[in-house]
Structure formats: C-alpha cells, structure tokens
C-alpha cells in the first residue's frame, strides 16, 4: 500500500484524521516540507494476545494424521 503524502499545513489542519487512518490501515504517513519528505509516521504493531492472532499465519497448514480426540494414555504407559 503506498504511503500517504501530506504537507505540514494539511497535517496541522487534519492531524487526527490522518493519525486514525494510519492506525486503522497501517499505511505510512510521509510529511512534506516544501515537497521534501521530513517525517515518516507509522503505526506501532499491536502485541498479539490471542491464540487466533498468534497462529493466524499457520491457519490451514496444520495436518492431523490421527484422531485428535483419541485418548493419549497409551503413549505414556503406566506411571
């Protein structure tokens, strides 16, 4: 996704709107001074807290070769 480019004056007038867009989409915001880039504003990645977020990239890749609901006591023997 291309970065949003904005002049200092436009940023001042609509700063919260731009910040919310960066936070929502993760798009970089490049601030210009006389058409030269002077600042890069990026969103900070949130910490992944749930198992769904942590393993999202692995969805559909895990293969089970046995019944996952079968008892596992035989594996451990008598203890």
C-alpha positions as CSV (number, residue, x, y, z in Angstrom):
1,X,0.0,0.0,0.0
2,X,1.5,3.4,-1.0
3,X,2.3,5.9,1.7
4,X,0.1,8.9,2.3
5,X,2.0,12.1,1.5
6,X,0.8,15.3,3.1
7,X,2.2,18.8,3.6
8,X,2.8,20.2,7.1
9,X,-0.1,22.6,6.7
10,X,-2.5,19.9,5.7
11,X,-1.3,17.7,8.5
12,X,-1.9,20.5,11.0
13,X,-5.5,21.0,9.8
14,X,-6.5,17.3,9.8
15,X,-3.9,15.6,12.1
16,X,-6.3,13.3,14.0
17,X,-8.0,12.2,10.7
18,X,-4.6,11.2,9.3
19,X,-3.4,9.5,12.5
20,X,-6.6,7.5,12.6
21,X,-6.1,6.4,9.0
22,X,-2.5,5.3,9.8
23,X,-3.7,3.4,12.8
24,X,-6.6,1.7,11.0
25,X,-4.8,0.7,7.8
26,X,-1.2,0.6,8.8
27,X,-0.3,2.9,5.9
28,X,2.8,5.1,6.4
29,X,2.3,8.9,6.5
30,X,5.0,11.0,4.9
31,X,5.1,14.6,6.0
32,X,6.4,17.1,3.4
33,X,8.0,20.5,3.9
34,X,8.2,22.3,0.5
35,X,7.7,19.0,-1.3
36,X,10.6,17.3,0.5
37,X,9.9,14.5,3.0
38,X,10.8,15.4,6.6
39,X,8.9,12.9,8.7
40,X,7.6,9.3,8.5
41,X,4.8,8.3,10.7
42,X,3.9,4.7,11.1
43,X,1.6,2.6,13.3
44,X,3.1,0.6,16.1
45,X,2.3,-3.1,15.8
46,X,-0.1,-4.3,18.5
47,X,1.1,-7.2,20.7
48,X,-0.6,-10.4,19.6
49,X,-2.5,-11.7,22.6
50,X,-4.9,-14.4,21.5
51,X,-4.0,-17.8,20.1
52,X,-6.0,-16.8,16.9
53,X,-3.8,-13.8,16.3
54,X,-0.6,-15.6,17.2
55,X,-1.3,-18.6,14.9
56,X,-3.2,-16.7,12.1
57,X,-0.4,-17.2,9.5
58,X,-0.5,-21.0,10.2
59,X,-4.2,-21.5,9.6
60,X,-4.9,-24.2,7.1
61,X,-1.3,-25.5,7.2
62,X,-1.5,-27.9,10.2
63,X,-2.3,-31.5,9.3
64,X,-3.5,-34.1,11.8
65,X,-2.5,-37.7,11.0
66,X,-4.6,-39.3,13.8
67,X,-7.9,-38.6,15.5
68,X,-7.2,-35.6,17.7
69,X,-9.9,-36.7,20.1
70,X,-8.4,-40.2,20.7
71,X,-7.1,-40.8,24.3
72,X,-3.3,-40.5,24.7
73,X,-2.8,-42.6,27.8
74,X,-1.3,-45.4,25.8
75,X,1.6,-43.2,24.8
76,X,2.7,-42.6,28.3
77,X,2.5,-46.1,29.6
78,X,1.7,-46.9,33.2
79,X,3.2,-44.4,35.6
